[in-house]
């Protein structure tokens, strides 16, 4: 049973910011997939809850000026089923379709996922390879932060008590970019999430690379050393670079031992799946069917 609390339902972003300014200890409520569990378990006690679901601005999902803008209260299911996202951002739609289960995706929100900063977040890992930024809103105004700076650690973000996360914005990849996301896990939350993107020039060489690893460390992060190692290589020549990429990625992560596995186990997972992600990206770039099956793993 939930303890008594006061529920506030602002109709605008300004009203929500004003409520939060007056009640800095209030919790922001959108999907509630994590918050309600904590409240029911009596791990948190809240006097005030601010429901954001009725604010139209926070429900926007638009391809604006080439960037993909996802409002904080947009659900995973809406991202998964959006025609715009499926057409122009298919990897984003594909990863959203594999978040938790359909019940969670129907109510869980993108903003809530990022603001909760669960280290086992698929979206936080994937969005790093799209150079994502988040917009934070307060009575004093708004500010933009790279997602890499917003997520500071497990359940810790750069959001100030008087701010709410309004939206996340993704930048499109250059033309001729191939991307892949792999996740591995025995439980509903993944043990490993890894996103790889290769931007190819007209000759088929890698002009830019992005590699992000999540779930194994305290927060998701890019692997610049592994990215640099791929630049300048012809796509076909990367077949022999999988072990090198895996080693660079494994050496760069700072895995945390938990119920999902030991630090050593997670480092080895990173090594193996970085190599497999490269194999999948090469196949996708060469137009070959991506028919790979690994136990307890998903390749998007």
C-alpha positions as CSV (number, residue, x, y, z in Angstrom):
1,X,0.0,0.0,0.0
2,X,1.2,3.5,-0.8
3,X,1.6,6.1,1.9
4,X,-0.5,9.3,1.5
5,X,0.9,12.0,-0.8
6,X,-0.3,15.0,-2.6
7,X,-0.6,14.7,-6.4
8,X,-0.1,17.8,-8.6
9,X,-1.1,17.8,-12.2
10,X,0.3,20.8,-14.0
11,X,-1.0,21.6,-17.5
12,X,2.1,23.4,-18.8
13,X,5.9,23.1,-18.5
14,X,5.9,26.5,-16.7
15,X,3.4,25.3,-14.1
16,X,5.5,22.1,-13.5
17,X,8.7,24.1,-13.1
18,X,7.0,26.5,-10.6
19,X,5.7,23.6,-8.6
20,X,9.1,22.0,-8.5
21,X,10.7,25.3,-7.4
22,X,8.3,25.5,-4.5
23,X,8.7,21.8,-3.6
24,X,12.3,20.7,-4.4
25,X,11.8,17.4,-2.6
26,X,8.8,16.5,-4.8
27,X,9.2,13.5,-7.2
28,X,8.4,13.9,-10.9
29,X,6.0,11.2,-12.2
30,X,5.6,10.1,-15.8
31,X,5.4,6.4,-16.5
32,X,6.2,5.5,-12.9
33,X,7.7,2.1,-13.8
34,X,10.5,2.6,-11.3
35,X,9.1,5.2,-8.9
36,X,6.0,3.3,-8.0
37,X,7.9,0.2,-7.2
38,X,10.1,2.1,-4.8
39,X,7.1,3.7,-3.2
40,X,5.2,0.4,-2.8
41,X,8.3,-1.1,-1.3
42,X,8.4,1.9,1.1
43,X,12.0,2.6,0.1
44,X,11.0,6.2,-0.5
45,X,8.4,8.4,1.1
46,X,7.2,11.4,-0.8
47,X,4.9,14.2,0.3
48,X,4.4,15.5,-3.2
49,X,4.2,13.9,-6.6
50,X,4.2,16.0,-9.8
51,X,2.4,14.3,-12.7
52,X,3.9,15.4,-16.0
53,X,1.7,13.3,-18.4
54,X,-0.8,16.1,-19.1
55,X,1.9,18.6,-20.4
56,X,1.6,18.5,-24.3
57,X,5.2,19.9,-24.9
58,X,6.6,16.8,-23.1
59,X,4.8,14.4,-25.3
60,X,6.3,15.6,-28.6
61,X,8.1,13.1,-30.9
62,X,9.3,15.0,-34.0
63,X,12.0,14.9,-36.6
64,X,12.8,18.6,-36.4
65,X,15.5,20.1,-38.6
66,X,17.1,16.8,-39.1
67,X,17.4,16.0,-35.4
68,X,15.1,13.6,-33.6
69,X,13.5,15.3,-30.6
70,X,11.9,13.0,-28.0
71,X,9.8,14.6,-25.3
72,X,10.3,13.4,-21.7
73,X,6.9,11.7,-21.5
74,X,7.1,9.8,-24.8
75,X,6.8,6.1,-24.1
76,X,9.2,3.4,-25.4
77,X,6.2,2.0,-27.2
78,X,5.6,5.3,-29.0
79,X,9.2,5.4,-30.2
80,X,9.1,1.7,-31.2
81,X,5.9,2.3,-33.3
82,X,6.6,5.7,-34.8
83,X,6.7,5.8,-38.6
84,X,9.2,8.6,-38.6
85,X,11.5,6.8,-36.2
86,X,11.2,3.5,-38.0
87,X,11.9,5.1,-41.3
88,X,14.7,7.6,-40.5
89,X,16.1,6.2,-37.2
90,X,15.5,2.4,-37.5
91,X,18.1,1.5,-34.9
92,X,16.4,3.7,-32.3
93,X,13.0,2.0,-33.0
94,X,14.6,-1.4,-33.0
95,X,16.3,-0.9,-29.6
96,X,13.1,0.6,-28.1
97,X,11.2,-2.5,-29.2
98,X,13.5,-4.6,-27.0
99,X,13.3,-2.6,-23.8
100,X,12.0,-4.7,-20.9
101,X,8.6,-6.1,-21.9
102,X,5.5,-4.7,-23.7
103,X,3.8,-3.7,-20.5
104,X,6.7,-1.6,-19.4
105,X,7.1,-0.1,-22.9
106,X,3.5,1.0,-22.9
107,X,3.9,3.1,-19.8
108,X,7.7,3.7,-19.3
109,X,8.9,7.0,-20.7
110,X,12.2,8.0,-22.4
111,X,12.6,10.9,-20.0
112,X,12.0,8.8,-17.0
113,X,14.5,6.2,-18.2
114,X,17.2,8.7,-18.6
115,X,16.5,10.7,-15.5
116,X,16.4,7.6,-13.3
117,X,19.9,6.8,-14.6
118,X,19.7,3.0,-14.1
119,X,23.1,1.8,-15.2
120,X,21.4,-1.0,-17.2
121,X,19.6,1.4,-19.6
122,X,19.6,0.5,-23.3
123,X,18.6,4.0,-24.4
124,X,21.3,5.8,-22.4
125,X,23.9,3.6,-24.1
126,X,22.4,3.8,-27.6
127,X,21.8,7.6,-27.5
128,X,25.5,8.2,-26.9
129,X,26.4,7.2,-30.5
130,X,23.8,9.8,-31.7
131,X,25.6,12.6,-29.7
132,X,22.5,13.1,-27.6
133,X,21.8,16.2,-25.6
134,X,19.1,16.7,-23.0
135,X,17.2,19.9,-22.2
136,X,16.6,20.7,-18.5
137,X,13.9,23.2,-17.6
138,X,13.4,25.3,-14.5
139,X,11.7,28.6,-13.6
140,X,15.0,30.4,-14.4
141,X,15.1,29.0,-17.9
142,X,16.4,26.0,-19.8
143,X,19.9,24.6,-20.4
144,X,21.3,21.9,-22.6
145,X,23.7,19.2,-21.6
146,X,25.3,16.4,-23.5
147,X,23.9,13.1,-22.3
148,X,27.4,12.0,-21.5
149,X,27.6,14.8,-18.9
150,X,24.0,14.4,-17.7
151,X,24.4,10.8,-16.5
152,X,27.0,10.9,-13.7
153,X,26.7,7.4,-12.2
154,X,24.2,4.8,-10.9
155,X,20.9,6.7,-10.3
156,X,22.8,10.0,-10.3
157,X,22.4,12.8,-12.9
158,X,23.4,16.5,-13.3
159,X,19.7,17.6,-12.8
160,X,19.3,20.2,-10.1
161,X,16.5,19.9,-7.6
162,X,14.5,22.7,-9.3
163,X,14.9,21.2,-12.8
164,X,13.0,18.7,-14.8
165,X,14.1,16.8,-17.9
166,X,12.1,18.2,-20.8
167,X,13.4,16.4,-23.8
168,X,16.3,14.5,-25.4
169,X,17.6,15.4,-28.9
170,X,19.6,13.0,-31.2
171,X,21.7,14.1,-34.1
172,X,21.5,12.1,-37.3
173,X,24.4,10.1,-38.6
174,X,26.1,11.1,-41.8
175,X,24.9,9.3,-45.0
176,X,26.4,5.8,-45.6
177,X,26.5,5.1,-41.8
178,X,25.9,1.6,-40.6
179,X,24.9,0.9,-37.0
180,X,24.2,-2.1,-34.7
181,X,23.2,-2.6,-31.1
182,X,23.8,-5.8,-29.2
183,X,22.6,-6.6,-25.7
184,X,23.2,-9.6,-23.5
185,X,21.4,-10.6,-20.3
186,X,19.9,-13.5,-18.4
187,X,17.4,-11.2,-16.6
188,X,15.0,-8.5,-17.7
189,X,17.7,-5.8,-17.3
190,X,20.6,-6.4,-19.7
191,X,24.1,-7.3,-18.4
192,X,25.7,-5.7,-21.4
193,X,24.6,-3.1,-24.0
194,X,26.9,-2.1,-26.8
195,X,26.3,0.3,-29.7
196,X,28.5,0.7,-32.7
197,X,28.2,3.1,-35.7
198,X,30.5,3.3,-38.7
199,X,30.3,6.3,-41.1
200,X,31.7,5.3,-44.5
201,X,33.2,7.6,-47.1
202,X,32.5,7.2,-50.8
203,X,35.4,4.7,-51.1
204,X,34.0,2.5,-48.4
205,X,36.5,3.4,-45.7
206,X,35.5,4.3,-42.2
207,X,35.4,8.1,-41.9
208,X,34.2,8.2,-38.3
209,X,33.3,5.6,-35.7
210,X,31.3,5.6,-32.5
211,X,31.3,2.9,-29.9
212,X,29.4,3.1,-26.6
213,X,29.3,0.4,-23.9
214,X,26.7,0.3,-21.1
215,X,25.4,-1.8,-18.3
216,X,28.8,-3.2,-17.3
217,X,30.2,0.0,-15.7
218,X,28.6,2.6,-13.3
219,X,27.4,4.6,-16.3
220,X,27.5,4.1,-20.1
221,X,30.3,5.8,-22.0
222,X,32.0,6.0,-25.4
223,X,35.3,4.2,-26.1
224,X,37.5,6.8,-28.0
225,X,40.5,4.6,-28.4
226,X,38.5,1.8,-30.1
227,X,36.8,4.4,-32.3
228,X,40.1,5.9,-33.5
229,X,41.4,2.4,-34.3
230,X,38.6,1.9,-36.8
231,X,39.0,5.2,-38.7
232,X,40.6,5.0,-42.1
233,X,40.1,1.3,-42.6
234,X,38.2,-0.2,-45.5
235,X,35.0,-1.9,-44.3
236,X,36.0,-5.3,-45.7
237,X,39.4,-5.1,-44.0
238,X,37.8,-4.8,-40.6
239,X,37.1,-8.5,-40.5
240,X,40.5,-9.1,-39.1
241,X,40.3,-6.3,-36.5
242,X,37.6,-7.8,-34.2
243,X,40.0,-9.1,-31.6
244,X,41.8,-5.8,-31.4
245,X,38.5,-3.9,-31.1
246,X,37.4,-6.3,-28.4
247,X,40.6,-5.8,-26.4
248,X,40.5,-2.0,-26.7
249,X,36.8,-2.0,-25.5
250,X,37.4,-4.4,-22.6
251,X,40.5,-2.5,-21.4
252,X,38.6,0.8,-21.4
253,X,35.5,-0.2,-19.3
254,X,35.5,-0.1,-15.6
255,X,33.1,-3.0,-14.8
256,X,31.2,-3.3,-11.5
257,X,30.5,-6.6,-9.8
258,X,26.9,-7.1,-9.0
259,X,24.1,-9.7,-9.3
260,X,24.5,-9.7,-13.1
261,X,28.1,-10.9,-12.8
262,X,31.6,-10.2,-11.6
263,X,33.8,-7.4,-13.0
264,X,36.0,-9.9,-14.8
265,X,33.0,-11.6,-16.4
266,X,31.7,-8.3,-17.6
267,X,35.0,-7.3,-19.1
268,X,35.1,-10.6,-21.0
269,X,31.5,-10.0,-22.2
270,X,32.6,-6.6,-23.5
271,X,35.5,-8.2,-25.4
272,X,33.4,-10.8,-27.0
273,X,30.4,-8.6,-28.0
274,X,32.5,-5.8,-29.3
275,X,33.9,-8.3,-31.8
276,X,30.5,-9.6,-32.6
277,X,29.1,-6.1,-33.1
278,X,31.8,-5.3,-35.6
279,X,31.0,-8.5,-37.5
280,X,27.4,-7.5,-37.6
281,X,28.2,-4.0,-38.7
282,X,30.4,-5.2,-41.5
283,X,27.6,-7.5,-42.7
284,X,25.1,-4.7,-42.6
285,X,27.5,-2.4,-44.5
286,X,28.1,-4.9,-47.2
287,X,24.4,-5.5,-47.6
288,X,24.5,-9.1,-46.4
289,X,21.7,-10.7,-44.3
290,X,22.3,-10.2,-40.6
291,X,21.5,-13.7,-39.4
292,X,23.3,-14.1,-36.1
293,X,22.0,-15.8,-33.1
294,X,23.7,-15.8,-29.7
295,X,22.2,-17.4,-26.5
296,X,20.6,-14.8,-24.3
297,X,21.6,-12.0,-26.7
298,X,19.8,-9.7,-29.1
299,X,21.3,-8.0,-32.1
300,X,19.4,-5.0,-33.5
